[in-house]
Amino acid sequence: MTLNIHWRLDPAAEPLRSEPGTEHALPAFIRDRRATSRNRFDYYVQVARAVAQTAFDGLFVRHRSEADESRIIAAIVARETPRLLVVPEFPASVGSAVYAAKQAATFQRATHGRLGWAIAAEENAASREAEADFVPDEDLRQRLDEFLTVARGVHRDRPFTFQGRHFEVLDGGFEAPLNQHRFPKLFLQGEDDGALALSARHADVHLFAPGPVDVLAERIATLNTLTAVEGRQVAAGLIQPLLVREDRDGAENDVQHLPLASGTLVASYDEAADQLAAYAAAGVTELLLEAVPTLEEAYRVGQHLLPRLRARTGAARKAA
């Protein structure tokens, strides 16, 4: 079976890590006049290299409004990891679909087609009402539908014309060389039937939240029914936070020292491999794993969990 396994970088996690002036502080009476040669982006590159070296298939970069822009991070790390799929997460509630498609086409040209798109779940609308391009929550899904229709349309067709509630394009569309690479692999997420229906129309992969295997299997079956109606195929993915150690006792001992995301799988390497293999048997073909601290856990999971999981699913990979 084909199982693609990705790691997720959260640029808001460990916010002071690798920031100039925050590590190895000197006494107040000493002035360091040396130019700063390293910054936060070197840390992002370190994570990407760890992901590539331990044979993950891709790196996701989360959207965080309070942290560095995910698409800028993606562009930088993609140049340092020449075979890794790079997937920035961003909201589609603001901005131009045509310009986003042009940025994606340029990224694809630079990286030989290694860009994915992950549309971020929307943040609290109440905190965004002052924004110039604010869209009320009830319109967000319709705007995303139109956003993706327009983005794919200008990439694929010329001339392309579209008139909707949120976007209007007249005789648009890209010419060579912008239309010579495939559209980014598209990841959507959400648990309700509306989210699944949107993925059935647009997504390449629908990402589910953690949950029991039988519940996930039912949601995948619903997704498959909806995609069949659309005449498409959409892969099922799973977002799975982890806390894994050599044995369960070690993992449970570390729970008290870490703030864990909802649905975190706390287990030994072998237990985690068994659980993730069960998800794969239920129809999951894309795994999005995450843990903190991001860099060290990328090495831990890549070196100890991935070989066990790939042995159980027959999905061997070489380091990128």
N, C-alpha and C positions, 0 to 999 in steps of 0.2 A: 504494500500500500504506500501511497505518497503522503507523507506527513511533513509539512513545513513548520519549523519551530523558530520563533522570533523572540527577541529580548526587547524590553521596553525601558527606555531612559526617561526619567522624569527630571526636567531641568530645574524644577523648584525644590527637589529633594537635596538635603545637605547644602543649603544655599551659600554657605561660606567656604565650601571646599574649593581650593585652588584660586580663590579670589585674591588678587594682589593685596598684601598688607595684613592678611588675616592668619597666615601660617608662620610659625617660628618668629613671633614678634620679638623685636629687640628691646632692650631697656630704653626708657625714655631719654636717657642722656646720650644715646648713640644715634647718629643720623646715618642711614644707609643711602648713599648717593648713587648706588648702582641702578641702572635702568632695569625696570621690570621686564623679564623675558618670557614669563609664563602667565597665563590667565585661565579663566574658567573654560575657555574653548579647548585648551590643551587637555583638560579633564574629559570633555566630551569625546575628543579623539581617542583618549585612552580607553574609554568604555567601548567605542566602536571597534577598536583593535582587539580588545578582549573578546568581543562577540564574534569577530571574524576568526580569531585564532582557535576558538573552541567549537567551531563548526555549526554555529547558528546559521539560519538561512537569511535572517533579516534583522534590522534594528528599527524599532518604532521610537519616535520622539513625541512625547506627550505635549499637548497644548496647555500652557499655563499662562494666564493673563499677567501674572506677577513676575514671570521669568523670561528668559531669552526666547526669541521667536523660533518656533520649531522648524520652520522652513529654512531659516538661515543656518541653524545647527545642522540640518540635514545636508545642505549643500556643502558645508565644510567637511563633515565626516565622510561624505561619499567619495571625496577625492583621496582620502586616506585608506579606504577599504574598497579596492577595485572590483570585487565580485559580490558584494553584499547588497541585498535589497534594502533601500532606505525609505522609511515611511513616516513622514511628518504628519502629525494630527493637527487639524485646524478647524475653526468654526466656519460654516457656510452662511451664517446669518448676516454677515456684512461683506462688502466688497463686490467686485465685478467678476462674473463667471468667465467672461472672455479674457480678461487679464490673467486670472488664475490659470486658465487653459494655456495661455501663452507662456507663463512662467513654467508650467509643467513641461511644455514642449521643449523649452530651452534646457531645462534640467535633464530631460531624457537625452537630448543631443550630447550634453556634456558627460553623461554617465553611461551611455550606450544602453539606455532603456531600463535603468535600475530604480526608478522612482515608483513609490506607491502613494496613494492618498488615503488617509483615515479621517473621516469627518467626525469632529469632536462632539460629544454630548454638550448641549447648551448649558451655560452657566445661569445662575439665578437672574431671571429677567428684571427683577426689581432693581438690581444693582446696575442695570445697563440702560435705564429709561432715558438718561440724559445724552446718550450717544446719538450722533446725527443720523446714523443708518439703523437705528433701533427698529427691530421687527417684533411685534407682540408674539407671545408663545403660540397662539393658535394659528399663526401664519408661518411659523418656522418650517414645518414639514413641507408645506406647499412651496415655500421659497427654495428649500433644498431640492425638491423635485425639479423645479425649474432651473436651478443652478446647475444641476448635473446634466439635464437635457441640453442646456446651452453649451456647457463646457465640452461635452462629447460631440455636440453638433458642429461647432466651429472647428473642432479638431478633425472630424471625419468628412464633412461635406463642404463643398463650395460650388455655388452659393448656398448659404444657410440663412433662412429667415425664420424668425420665431417672435410671437407676441404673446406675452403672458401678463400676469398681475405684477410680477416683480422685475421681469427682464423683457427687453425688446431688442431684436437684432434684425437688420435688413440687409440682405445680400452680403452676409459676412462669410467667414471661413478662412482657414489658413492655406497658404500656398507653400510649395517647397522652399526651404528645407524643413519648415516647422511641422509639416504634416507627414513626415517620413518615419516617425517613430510611433510606437503604439501608445495609446492612452494609458495613464498610470493605473496600476492594479488598484481597484477601489474597495476599501473596507468600510462598511457601515455597521452600526450597532444599535441595540435597543431590544427590549423584551416584549413589547406589546405587538398586537397583530398589525397595527399601522406601520410600525418600523419594519416588520417582516415583509409587508407588501411593498414598501419603498425599496427594500433590498432586492426583492424579486424583479423589480423594474430596472434597477440601476447597478447593484453591487456585483463585484466579483467574489467577495467574501462577506458573510454576515458574522459579526463577532458577538457571541453570547457571554453573559455574566456567569460566574461560577454557580454550580448547583448540582443536585443529584443526577446521576447518569440517566435514570429513567425519565426524569423531567426534561433533561436536555434532548434526549432521543425524541420525545414528543414534539418539542419545538422545532427540531430539525425536520421531522416529518411534515409539519405545517409549512415550513419554509419550502420544502421540496414540492409540495402541492401548489403553492402560490407561484413558484418559478416555472412549473410545468404549464400553467395557464398562460404565462408570459412567453412561453417557448424559449426559455433560457435555462442555464444551469448556474447556480450560486453555491459556492463552497461554504461549509459551516466552520466557524472558528470559535475559539474559547479564550477569554482573558482570564489567566489564572495567576494570582499572587501566590508566592511560595515562602515557606520557611522550612528548609530541608537540611538535615544533618546526617551523620553516619548512622545514628540510631534514633528512635523516637524520643528516648529520654533526653538526649542532647537537644533535640528540636524543642521539646516542651520546656526545657530549662531556659531556653533563650526567649521564649514568648514574653516573659515578664520584662525583658530589657528592650523590646522593640514595639513601637506602635504599628499594629498590623492592619492592613486593608481588609474590608469585609470580604469574607469568602476565602481567606488565605488558607492554603493547604499546608498544615503542619504535620510533617511526616519524616520518616527516614528516606534515604535515597531509593531504596527498593520499594517501599510503600508508595512513594510519590510516582515512581515509574509505573507501578501496577495501576494506580488510579488514572494517570494520564493515558495509559494504554487502553483502559476501559472506555474513556471518552473517545479515543480514536476508533475503537470497535463500534461505538454508537454512531459514528458518522462524522466526527470532527477531523478535518484535514489540515487545519491551521491552528497552531497553538501560540498564544502570546503570553510569555512568562515575564514575571517581574519580582524583584525582591530588593531589600535594602540591607546594607549599603550597595548601591548599584554596581560599582566596579568590581568589588570583591566577590559579590554574589554571582556576577556574570561568569567569573572564572570557576567558582564553586559548582554552580549548576551545569556549566558547560563541560567541566571535567568529570563530574561524578554522576549527575542525573542523566544527562543526554545520552551517554553511551548505553546506560541501562535501558532507557526508553527506546532508543533506536534498535537495540537487540530484541526487544519485545515486539516491535512493530515492523522490523525488517527495513527500516528507512535509514540506511547508512549515509553519512555525508563526509565530505572532506573539508578541512579548514579553508576558509576564504582568504 
